[in-house]
Amino acid sequence: MIEQHSQQDQTQKTGKAPFGVAASPFNRVKMELGIALIFGIVLWLVVDTITSSFGTQLLFLLGYGVVVSLWLIIRTRKILQQHNS
């Protein structure tokens, strides 16, 4: 109840509603996933200029997907181990 009033007071003072992400140990992993998705889309659009072979293009994208997946799995497991310790 008190938090709700303080948020309303803050909204009235600044004229803007507060915006934020709840604290979570996985916020960095979420950010890395977003960056990886953006870079993956860029790679998907650019891979045609890198090589004209469909098989090589598929190999580039598949390799990128595997590397990013392994990276995110390792980061998530590391955070879980730190959080459970």
C-alpha positions, 0 to 999 in steps of 0.5 A: 500500500505504501509502495503504491502511494510512493509510486503515485507520488513519483508519477505526479512529481515527474509526470511520467510513469516509472518504467523498469525491469524487475531485478533478476539474476537473468537480466544480463542473459535476456539482454545477451539473447536480444543482442544475439537475435538482432545480430542473427537477423543481420547475419541472415540478411548479410549471409547472401553477400558473404557466399552464394552457396545455399549450403554454406549459407545454411552452415553459417546460420546453423553454426551461429545458432549452435554457438549462441545456444551453447553460450546462453546455456553456459551463462544460464547454468553459471548463474543458476550455480551461483544462485543456488550456492 
